[in-house]
Amino acid sequence: MKVLDLFCGAGGFASGFSADSAYHLAIDFDENALATYSANYPQADTWNGDIGAIHSSEIEARMGGCPDIVLASPPCEEFSKANPGSRRPATDRIYGAGSAKLVLDAIRIIGDLSPMVFIIENVAAILHAGGKRILTKELKRVGVDDVWFNLIRAHQHGNPSKRLRVFVSNIKLQPRFQSSPSVIETIGDLPPLDTEAILEPGRHVSNHDLIPLSEERSKAVRRTGFGRGARHFRTSRTKSRANWVRLRPNQLATSVIGLSRYIHPYQDRLLTVREHARLMSYPDSFVFHGPTDSQFNQVGESVPPVISHLLRKEAEAYIG
């Protein structure tokens, strides 16, 4: 089957769909994310471009026909609870000048190319303040009458960190439930990076490198207890959200997002990109490229691979 991956990012959503595809086209504006995608999916055709400016006919010509499956993860920042502007009506955002309007480009391309299956991933908050009505209306406008809003909690399906997302699709998605490992079960076997590292010389895992901190921030990390944050960022005039939280070893991690950084349960340091990736179910063989902050964003903004594999089974069952 032919797969089109819009707003592809680093390739978490592609994980379950890439191996058996006859042709796989991935499009994104982020060069660092595309470098990661290309390195991990060398068989894929990657396209660095602005999806809002790409015509569906260009995609069809490049793919040699229409795709069977379309995956899309349009930007969600304007709907994220971490964004101070997330309380505005969905109309102002989706039809506004910001990145939220890119969901309409995903719908436009889906309508033009008529895939057998499409799945649009976003934060669940996109459904609030009129968002669900708008998405339903816009999908009907392009000829999609059967619309499912599938709320999937990744931590109920094997992902080590909590993550609620909506997957808007033309099929009902019911991935099987499975237990998820705790933080320490997930990252506990990685090589230590603090003073204990001298006990295991020579061991190295990709993207598992110590994040340097100033002495002041190191002191804040050392003082931070389980479940508490060493730093905070403001989400509104009156509210803030904890960041640099020390994870509880025997529980699931809270949501891994692009802005999030975590403190190791037992070592007085921030988690590495690899540890974030493991908390999002990425295998160690998946290597991230680009500046460190970009790598963190690539992990936090992606669909966990464990979810992608489950959704692929759902899509295959529907297509037959």
Number of C-alpha atoms within 10 A of each C-alpha: 12 20 26 29 24 23 26 27 30 33 27 25 28 27 21 18 25 22 13 11 16 12 18 23 22 25 22 22 16 17 16 19 25 25 18 21 26 18 16 17 20 10 15 20 16 19 17 14 14 13 19 15 8 13 13 18 14 10 19 15 10 12 17 11 12 22 25 18 24 24 24 26 23 24 19 22 18 23 26 19 16 17 14 16 15 21 16 13 14 23 14 12 20 21 15 12 10 13 16 21 20 22 23 18 20 22 21 18 21 28 18 15 19 17 18 16 19 24 26 20 24 26 21 21 20 23 17 15 15 12 19 17 13 18 20 17 14 17 20 15 13 15 13 17 12 12 15 16 22 18 17 18 17 25 25 19 17 19 27 29 27 17 21 17 18 20 25 22 21 19 19 16 22 13 18 12 13 12 11 20 19 19 23 21 14 20 20 15 8 14 18 19 18 11 8 11 12 10 9 11 10 8 9 12 12 12 19 19 17 14 12 10 12 8 9 8 14 15 13 15 24 14 12 17 15 14 16 16 21 20 16 13 12 13 16 15 7 6 10 14 13 15 17 23 25 27 23 20 19 12 15 21 26 19 17 23 19 17 14 16 22 22 26 24 21 13 16 18 22 21 23 22 27 25 23 25 26 20 28 31 23 21 13 15 9 20 19 26 20 15 10 15 11 17 25 23 20 27 28 22 21 23 27 28 21 21 25 19 17 17 21 20 16 18 19 11 9 13 11 6
